[in-house]
Amino acid sequence: MNPLDRLEAWYLRQCNGDWEHQYGVKIGTLDNPGWTLDVDLTGTRLESARFDTIAENVGPGNHPEGNDWVHCQVEGLKWRGAGGPRKLGRLVEEFLAWAERHEDDP
């Protein structure tokens, strides 16, 4: 399954008639340029799962250095990823790798 199919499947597994009315997945763009991927963790098995921040090619204050950068972290009850203009696929992959490792957690 490709990453987009896997993200769609993860989203669908969270939809329970309630979750999807308040929470979800958002993909956006940045003006530096780049991409963002925000995923609500509330009500999912990932609420309390540990995530180690990923920061590549970012400087002080997590400011991008060039176009080949990635920054992913859990902030509150959201997984937040941002990256350069060719990093959307990487952001999706980083989220899924973490999420799928915790699929069977209670």
GUPAMI-395453 format. One record per atom (N, C-alpha, C): residue number from 1; chain; atom name; x, y, z. Coordinates in Angstrom, 1 decimal. Atoms other than C-alpha are relative to their C-alpha. Layout:
{k NUM	c A	a CA	x X	y Y	z Z};
...
// end
This chain:
{k 1	c A	a N	x 0.8	y -1.2	z 0.0};
{k 1	c A	a CA	x 0.0	y 0.0	z 0.0};
{k 1	c A	a C	x 0.9	y 1.2	z 0.0};
{k 2	c A	a N	x -0.8	y -1.3	z 0.0};
{k 2	c A	a CA	x 1.4	y 3.5	z -0.8};
{k 2	c A	a C	x -0.3	y 0.8	z 1.2};
{k 3	c A	a N	x 0.2	y -0.8	z -1.2};
{k 3	c A	a CA	x 1.7	y 6.1	z 1.9};
{k 3	c A	a C	x -1.3	y 0.7	z 0.1};
{k 4	c A	a N	x 1.3	y -0.7	z 0.0};
{k 4	c A	a CA	x -1.4	y 8.0	z 0.9};
{k 4	c A	a C	x -1.1	y -1.0	z 0.3};
{k 5	c A	a N	x 1.0	y 1.0	z -0.3};
{k 5	c A	a CA	x -3.5	y 4.8	z 1.0};
{k 5	c A	a C	x 0.1	y -0.3	z 1.5};
{k 6	c A	a N	x -0.2	y 0.4	z -1.4};
{k 6	c A	a CA	x -2.0	y 4.0	z 4.4};
{k 6	c A	a C	x -0.5	y 1.1	z 0.9};
{k 7	c A	a N	x 0.5	y -1.1	z -0.8};
{k 7	c A	a CA	x -2.8	y 7.5	z 5.7};
{k 7	c A	a C	x -1.6	y 0.0	z 0.0};
{k 8	c A	a N	x 1.5	y 0.1	z 0.1};
{k 8	c A	a CA	x -6.4	y 7.2	z 4.4};
{k 8	c A	a C	x -0.5	y -1.1	z 0.9};
{k 9	c A	a N	x 0.4	y 1.1	z -0.9};
{k 9	c A	a CA	x -6.7	y 3.8	z 6.2};
{k 9	c A	a C	x 0.1	y 0.4	z 1.4};
{k 10	c A	a N	x -0.1	y -0.4	z -1.4};
{k 10	c A	a CA	x -5.4	y 5.2	z 9.5};
{k 10	c A	a C	x -1.1	y 1.0	z 0.3};
{k 11	c A	a N	x 1.0	y -0.9	z -0.3};
{k 11	c A	a CA	x -7.8	y 8.1	z 9.3};
{k 11	c A	a C	x -1.4	y -0.7	z 0.1};
{k 12	c A	a N	x 1.2	y 0.7	z 0.0};
{k 12	c A	a CA	x -10.7	y 5.8	z 8.5};
{k 12	c A	a C	x -0.2	y -0.9	z 1.3};
{k 13	c A	a N	x 0.0	y 0.8	z -1.2};
{k 13	c A	a CA	x -9.8	y 3.6	z 11.5};
{k 13	c A	a C	x -0.4	y 0.9	z 1.2};
{k 14	c A	a N	x 0.3	y -0.8	z -1.1};
{k 14	c A	a CA	x -10.2	y 6.6	z 13.8};
{k 14	c A	a C	x -1.5	y 0.5	z -0.1};
{k 15	c A	a N	x 1.4	y -0.5	z 0.2};
{k 15	c A	a CA	x -13.6	y 7.6	z 12.4};
{k 15	c A	a C	x -1.0	y -1.0	z 0.7};
{k 16	c A	a N	x 0.9	y 0.8	z -0.7};
{k 16	c A	a CA	x -16.2	y 6.3	z 14.8};
{k 16	c A	a C	x -1.4	y 0.7	z 0.2};
{k 17	c A	a N	x 1.2	y -0.7	z -0.1};
{k 17	c A	a CA	x -19.1	y 8.6	z 14.2};
{k 17	c A	a C	x 0.1	y 1.3	z 0.9};
{k 18	c A	a N	x -0.2	y -1.1	z -0.9};
{k 18	c A	a CA	x -17.7	y 11.1	z 16.7};
{k 18	c A	a C	x 1.3	y 0.7	z -0.2};
{k 19	c A	a N	x -1.3	y -0.5	z 0.2};
{k 19	c A	a CA	x -14.0	y 11.6	z 16.3};
{k 19	c A	a C	x 0.2	y 1.0	z -1.2};
{k 20	c A	a N	x -0.2	y -0.8	z 1.2};
{k 20	c A	a CA	x -14.1	y 12.9	z 12.8};
{k 20	c A	a C	x -0.8	y 1.3	z -0.1};
{k 21	c A	a N	x 0.7	y -1.3	z -0.1};
{k 21	c A	a CA	x -16.5	y 15.7	z 13.8};
{k 21	c A	a C	x 0.8	y 1.1	z 0.6};
{k 22	c A	a N	x -0.8	y -1.0	z -0.7};
{k 22	c A	a CA	x -13.9	y 17.4	z 16.0};
{k 22	c A	a C	x 1.4	y -0.1	z -0.4};
{k 23	c A	a N	x -1.4	y 0.2	z 0.2};
{k 23	c A	a CA	x -10.6	y 16.0	z 14.9};
{k 23	c A	a C	x 0.3	y -0.5	z -1.4};
{k 24	c A	a N	x -0.3	y 0.4	z 1.3};
{k 24	c A	a CA	x -8.7	y 15.0	z 11.8};
{k 24	c A	a C	x 1.4	y 0.1	z -0.4};
{k 25	c A	a N	x -1.3	y -0.2	z 0.6};
{k 25	c A	a CA	x -5.7	y 15.4	z 9.5};
{k 25	c A	a C	x 0.0	y 1.2	z -0.9};
{k 26	c A	a N	x 0.0	y -1.2	z 0.9};
{k 26	c A	a CA	x -4.7	y 18.6	z 7.9};
{k 26	c A	a C	x 1.4	y 0.1	z -0.7};
{k 27	c A	a N	x -1.2	y -0.2	z 0.8};
{k 27	c A	a CA	x -2.1	y 19.1	z 5.1};
{k 27	c A	a C	x -0.1	y 1.5	z -0.5};
{k 28	c A	a N	x -0.1	y -1.4	z 0.4};
{k 28	c A	a CA	x -1.0	y 22.7	z 4.4};
{k 28	c A	a C	x 1.3	y 0.3	z -0.6};
{k 29	c A	a N	x -1.3	y -0.4	z 0.6};
{k 29	c A	a CA	x 1.7	y 24.7	z 2.8};
{k 29	c A	a C	x 0.5	y 1.2	z 0.8};
{k 30	c A	a N	x -0.7	y -1.1	z -0.7};
{k 30	c A	a CA	x 4.2	y 27.2	z 4.2};
{k 30	c A	a C	x 0.6	y 1.0	z -1.1};
{k 31	c A	a N	x -0.5	y -1.0	z 1.0};
{k 31	c A	a CA	x 5.5	y 30.4	z 2.6};
{k 31	c A	a C	x 1.6	y 0.0	z -0.1};
{k 32	c A	a N	x -1.4	y -0.1	z 0.0};
{k 32	c A	a CA	x 9.2	y 29.6	z 3.1};
{k 32	c A	a C	x 0.7	y -0.9	z -1.1};
{k 33	c A	a N	x 1.2	y 0.8	z 0.1};
{k 33	c A	a CA	x 8.3	y 27.2	z 1.0};
{k 33	c A	a C	x 0.1	y -1.3	z 0.7};
{k 34	c A	a N	x 0.0	y 1.3	z -0.6};
{k 34	c A	a CA	x 7.2	y 23.9	z 2.5};
{k 34	c A	a C	x -1.4	y -0.5	z 0.2};
{k 35	c A	a N	x 1.3	y 0.7	z -0.3};
{k 35	c A	a CA	x 4.5	y 21.6	z 3.8};
{k 35	c A	a C	x -0.1	y -0.2	z 1.5};
{k 36	c A	a N	x 0.3	y 0.4	z -1.4};
{k 36	c A	a CA	x 2.8	y 20.9	z 7.1};
{k 36	c A	a C	x -1.0	y -1.1	z -0.1};
{k 37	c A	a N	x 1.0	y 1.1	z -0.2};
{k 37	c A	a CA	x 1.0	y 17.8	z 8.3};
{k 37	c A	a C	x -0.3	y 0.0	z 1.5};
{k 38	c A	a N	x 0.4	y 0.0	z -1.4};
{k 38	c A	a CA	x -1.0	y 18.1	z 11.5};
{k 38	c A	a C	x -1.0	y -1.1	z 0.2};
{k 39	c A	a N	x 0.8	y 1.2	z -0.3};
{k 39	c A	a CA	x -2.7	y 15.0	z 13.0};
{k 39	c A	a C	x -0.5	y 0.1	z 1.4};
{k 40	c A	a N	x 0.6	y 0.0	z -1.4};
{k 40	c A	a CA	x -5.1	y 15.2	z 16.0};
{k 40	c A	a C	x 0.2	y -1.4	z 0.6};
{k 41	c A	a N	x -0.2	y 1.3	z -0.7};
{k 41	c A	a CA	x -4.2	y 12.4	z 18.5};
{k 41	c A	a C	x -1.1	y -0.2	z 1.0};
{k 42	c A	a N	x 1.0	y 0.1	z -1.0};
{k 42	c A	a CA	x -7.1	y 13.0	z 20.8};
{k 42	c A	a C	x -1.0	y -1.2	z -0.4};
{k 43	c A	a N	x 0.9	y 1.1	z 0.3};
{k 43	c A	a CA	x -9.2	y 9.8	z 21.1};
{k 43	c A	a C	x 0.6	y -1.1	z -0.8};
{k 44	c A	a N	x -0.6	y 1.0	z 0.8};
{k 44	c A	a CA	x -6.7	y 7.7	z 19.3};
{k 44	c A	a C	x 1.0	y -0.8	z 0.9};
{k 45	c A	a N	x -1.0	y 0.8	z -0.8};
{k 45	c A	a CA	x -4.2	y 5.0	z 20.6};
{k 45	c A	a C	x 1.3	y 0.8	z 0.1};
{k 46	c A	a N	x -1.3	y -0.7	z 0.0};
{k 46	c A	a CA	x -1.5	y 7.6	z 20.0};
{k 46	c A	a C	x 0.1	y 1.1	z 1.0};
{k 47	c A	a N	x 0.1	y -1.1	z -1.0};
{k 47	c A	a CA	x -2.6	y 10.0	z 22.7};
{k 47	c A	a C	x 1.2	y 0.1	z 1.0};
{k 48	c A	a N	x -1.1	y 0.0	z -0.9};
{k 48	c A	a CA	x 0.1	y 8.9	z 25.1};
{k 48	c A	a C	x 1.2	y -0.7	z -0.5};
{k 49	c A	a N	x -1.2	y 0.7	z 0.5};
{k 49	c A	a CA	x 2.6	y 7.2	z 22.8};
{k 49	c A	a C	x 1.1	y 1.0	z -0.1};
{k 50	c A	a N	x -1.2	y -0.9	z 0.0};
{k 50	c A	a CA	x 6.1	y 8.6	z 23.0};
{k 50	c A	a C	x 0.5	y 0.2	z -1.5};
{k 51	c A	a N	x -0.6	y -0.3	z 1.3};
{k 51	c A	a CA	x 7.5	y 10.3	z 19.9};
{k 51	c A	a C	x 1.2	y 0.8	z 0.2};
{k 52	c A	a N	x -1.3	y -0.7	z -0.1};
{k 52	c A	a CA	x 11.1	y 11.4	z 19.6};
{k 52	c A	a C	x 0.0	y 1.1	z -1.2};
{k 53	c A	a N	x 0.0	y -1.1	z 1.0};
{k 53	c A	a CA	x 11.3	y 14.8	z 17.8};
{k 53	c A	a C	x 1.0	y -0.3	z -1.1};
{k 54	c A	a N	x -0.9	y 0.0	z 1.1};
{k 54	c A	a CA	x 12.9	y 14.8	z 14.4};
{k 54	c A	a C	x 0.3	y 1.4	z -0.5};
{k 55	c A	a N	x -0.4	y -1.4	z 0.4};
{k 55	c A	a CA	x 14.8	y 17.9	z 13.4};
{k 55	c A	a C	x 1.3	y -0.2	z -0.9};
{k 56	c A	a N	x -1.1	y 0.1	z 1.0};
{k 56	c A	a CA	x 17.0	y 17.8	z 10.2};
{k 56	c A	a C	x 0.0	y 1.3	z -0.8};
{k 57	c A	a N	x -0.3	y -1.2	z 0.8};
{k 57	c A	a CA	x 18.5	y 20.9	z 8.6};
{k 57	c A	a C	x -0.9	y 1.2	z 0.5};
{k 58	c A	a N	x 0.7	y -1.2	z -0.6};
{k 58	c A	a CA	x 16.8	y 23.3	z 11.0};
{k 58	c A	a C	x 1.0	y 0.7	z 0.9};
{k 59	c A	a N	x -0.9	y -0.7	z -0.9};
{k 59	c A	a CA	x 18.6	y 26.0	z 12.9};
{k 59	c A	a C	x -0.6	y 0.4	z 1.2};
{k 60	c A	a N	x 0.6	y -0.6	z -1.2};
{k 60	c A	a CA	x 17.9	y 28.0	z 16.0};
{k 60	c A	a C	x -1.4	y 0.3	z -0.1};
{k 61	c A	a N	x 1.5	y -0.3	z 0.0};
{k 61	c A	a CA	x 14.2	y 28.3	z 16.8};
{k 61	c A	a C	x -0.7	y -0.9	z -1.1};
{k 62	c A	a N	x 0.6	y 0.9	z 1.0};
{k 62	c A	a CA	x 13.6	y 25.4	z 14.3};
{k 62	c A	a C	x -0.2	y 0.7	z -1.3};
{k 63	c A	a N	x 0.2	y -0.6	z 1.3};
{k 63	c A	a CA	x 14.0	y 27.7	z 11.3};
{k 63	c A	a C	x 0.7	y -0.8	z -1.0};
{k 64	c A	a N	x -0.5	y 0.8	z 1.0};
{k 64	c A	a CA	x 14.6	y 25.9	z 8.1};
{k 64	c A	a C	x 1.3	y 0.6	z -0.6};
{k 65	c A	a N	x -1.3	y -0.3	z 0.7};
{k 65	c A	a CA	x 18.1	y 25.9	z 6.5};
{k 65	c A	a C	x -0.1	y -0.6	z -1.4};
{k 66	c A	a N	x 0.2	y 0.4	z 1.3};
{k 66	c A	a CA	x 17.5	y 25.7	z 2.8};
{k 66	c A	a C	x -1.3	y -0.7	z -0.2};
{k 67	c A	a N	x 1.3	y 0.7	z 0.3};
{k 67	c A	a CA	x 14.8	y 23.5	z 1.2};
{k 67	c A	a C	x -0.1	y -1.4	z 0.4};
{k 68	c A	a N	x -0.1	y 1.4	z -0.4};
{k 68	c A	a CA	x 15.9	y 20.1	z 2.5};
{k 68	c A	a C	x -0.1	y -0.2	z 1.5};
{k 69	c A	a N	x 0.1	y 0.1	z -1.4};
{k 69	c A	a CA	x 14.6	y 20.2	z 6.0};
{k 69	c A	a C	x -1.3	y -0.7	z 0.4};
{k 70	c A	a N	x 1.1	y 0.7	z -0.6};
{k 70	c A	a CA	x 12.2	y 18.3	z 8.2};
{k 70	c A	a C	x 0.0	y 0.2	z 1.5};
{k 71	c A	a N	x 0.2	y -0.1	z -1.4};
{k 71	c A	a CA	x 10.8	y 18.9	z 11.7};
{k 71	c A	a C	x -1.3	y -0.6	z 0.4};
{k 72	c A	a N	x 1.2	y 0.7	z -0.5};
{k 72	c A	a CA	x 8.3	y 16.6	z 13.4};
{k 72	c A	a C	x 0.1	y -0.1	z 1.5};
{k 73	c A	a N	x 0.1	y 0.1	z -1.5};
{k 73	c A	a CA	x 7.1	y 16.6	z 17.0};
{k 73	c A	a C	x -1.4	y -0.2	z 0.4};
{k 74	c A	a N	x 1.3	y 0.0	z -0.6};
{k 74	c A	a CA	x 4.2	y 15.9	z 19.2};
{k 74	c A	a C	x -0.1	y 1.2	z 0.9};
{k 75	c A	a N	x 0.2	y -1.2	z -0.8};
{k 75	c A	a CA	x 2.9	y 19.1	z 20.7};
{k 75	c A	a C	x -1.4	y -0.1	z 0.6};
{k 76	c A	a N	x 1.4	y 0.2	z -0.6};
{k 76	c A	a CA	x 0.0	y 18.6	z 23.2};
{k 76	c A	a C	x -0.5	y -1.3	z -0.5};
{k 77	c A	a N	x 0.6	y 1.2	z 0.6};
{k 77	c A	a CA	x -2.3	y 16.2	z 21.5};
{k 77	c A	a C	x -0.1	y 0.0	z -1.5};
{k 78	c A	a N	x -0.1	y -0.1	z 1.4};
{k 78	c A	a CA	x -1.2	y 16.9	z 18.0};
{k 78	c A	a C	x 1.4	y -0.5	z -0.4};
{k 79	c A	a N	x -1.3	y 0.3	z 0.7};
{k 79	c A	a CA	x 1.5	y 15.3	z 15.8};
{k 79	c A	a C	x 0.1	y 1.1	z -1.0};
{k 80	c A	a N	x -0.2	y -1.1	z 1.0};
{k 80	c A	a CA	x 3.0	y 18.2	z 13.8};
{k 80	c A	a C	x 1.3	y -0.3	z -0.7};
{k 81	c A	a N	x -1.2	y 0.1	z 0.9};
{k 81	c A	a CA	x 5.3	y 17.8	z 10.9};
{k 81	c A	a C	x 0.1	y 1.2	z -1.0};
{k 82	c A	a N	x -0.2	y -1.0	z 1.0};
{k 82	c A	a CA	x 6.8	y 20.4	z 8.6};
{k 82	c A	a C	x 1.2	y -0.3	z -0.7};
{k 83	c A	a N	x -1.2	y 0.3	z 0.8};
{k 83	c A	a CA	x 9.3	y 20.2	z 5.9};
{k 83	c A	a C	x 0.0	y 0.8	z -1.3};
{k 84	c A	a N	x -0.2	y -0.7	z 1.2};
{k 84	c A	a CA	x 10.7	y 21.6	z 2.7};
{k 84	c A	a C	x -1.0	y -0.4	z -1.1};
{k 85	c A	a N	x 1.0	y 0.1	z 1.1};
{k 85	c A	a CA	x 8.8	y 21.8	z -0.6};
{k 85	c A	a C	x 0.0	y -1.4	z -0.7};
{k 86	c A	a N	x 0.0	y 1.3	z 0.5};
{k 86	c A	a CA	x 9.8	y 18.2	z -1.5};
{k 86	c A	a C	x -0.1	y -1.1	z 1.1};
{k 87	c A	a N	x 0.0	y 0.9	z -1.2};
{k 87	c A	a CA	x 9.2	y 16.6	z 1.9};
{k 87	c A	a C	x -1.4	y -0.4	z 0.5};
{k 88	c A	a N	x 1.3	y 0.4	z -0.5};
{k 88	c A	a CA	x 5.4	y 16.0	z 2.1};
{k 88	c A	a C	x 0.0	y -1.5	z 0.1};
{k 89	c A	a N	x 0.0	y 1.4	z -0.1};
{k 89	c A	a CA	x 5.9	y 12.3	z 1.4};
{k 89	c A	a C	x 0.8	y -0.5	z 1.2};
{k 90	c A	a N	x -0.8	y 0.4	z -1.2};
{k 90	c A	a CA	x 8.6	y 12.1	z 4.1};
{k 90	c A	a C	x -0.8	y 0.3	z 1.3};
{k 91	c A	a N	x 0.8	y -0.3	z -1.2};
{k 91	c A	a CA	x 6.2	y 13.8	z 6.6};
{k 91	c A	a C	x -1.0	y -1.1	z 0.2};
{k 92	c A	a N	x 1.0	y 1.0	z -0.1};
{k 92	c A	a CA	x 3.5	y 11.3	z 5.9};
{k 92	c A	a C	x 0.6	y -1.3	z 0.4};
{k 93	c A	a N	x -0.7	y 1.2	z -0.4};
{k 93	c A	a CA	x 6.0	y 8.4	z 6.2};
{k 93	c A	a C	x 0.4	y 0.0	z 1.4};
{k 94	c A	a N	x -0.4	y -0.1	z -1.4};
{k 94	c A	a CA	x 7.3	y 9.6	z 9.5};
{k 94	c A	a C	x -1.2	y -0.2	z 0.9};
{k 95	c A	a N	x 1.2	y 0.2	z -0.9};
{k 95	c A	a CA	x 3.8	y 9.9	z 11.0};
{k 95	c A	a C	x -0.4	y -1.5	z -0.1};
{k 96	c A	a N	x 0.5	y 1.4	z 0.2};
{k 96	c A	a CA	x 2.8	y 6.5	z 9.6};
{k 96	c A	a C	x 0.9	y -1.0	z 0.7};
{k 97	c A	a N	x -0.9	y 0.9	z -0.6};
{k 97	c A	a CA	x 5.9	y 4.7	z 10.8};
{k 97	c A	a C	x -0.2	y 0.0	z 1.5};
{k 98	c A	a N	x 0.3	y -0.1	z -1.4};
{k 98	c A	a CA	x 5.2	y 6.0	z 14.3};
{k 98	c A	a C	x -1.3	y -0.6	z 0.4};
{k 99	c A	a N	x 1.4	y 0.4	z -0.3};
{k 99	c A	a CA	x 1.5	y 5.4	z 14.2};
{k 99	c A	a C	x -0.2	y -1.5	z -0.1};
{k 100	c A	a N	x 0.2	y 1.4	z 0.3};
{k 100	c A	a CA	x 1.7	y 1.9	z 12.8};
{k 100	c A	a C	x 0.7	y -0.8	z 1.1};
{k 101	c A	a N	x -0.7	y 0.7	z -1.1};
{k 101	c A	a CA	x 4.2	y 0.9	z 15.5};
{k 101	c A	a C	x -0.9	y -0.1	z 1.3};
{k 102	c A	a N	x 0.8	y -0.1	z -1.2};
{k 102	c A	a CA	x 1.6	y 1.8	z 18.1};
{k 102	c A	a C	x -1.5	y -0.5	z -0.2};
{k 103	c A	a N	x 1.4	y 0.4	z 0.3};
{k 103	c A	a CA	x -1.5	y 0.3	z 16.4};
{k 103	c A	a C	x -0.6	y -0.9	z 1.0};
{k 104	c A	a N	x 0.5	y 1.1	z -0.9};
{k 104	c A	a CA	x -1.8	y -2.6	z 18.9};
{k 104	c A	a C	x 0.1	y 0.4	z 1.4};
{k 105	c A	a N	x -0.1	y -0.5	z -1.4};
{k 105	c A	a CA	x -1.1	y -0.5	z 22.0};
{k 105	c A	a C	x -1.4	y 0.1	z 0.6};
{k 106	c A	a N	x 1.3	y -0.1	z -0.6};
{k 106	c A	a CA	x -4.0	y -0.7	z 24.5};
{k 106	c A	a C	x -0.5	y 1.4	z 0.2};
// end
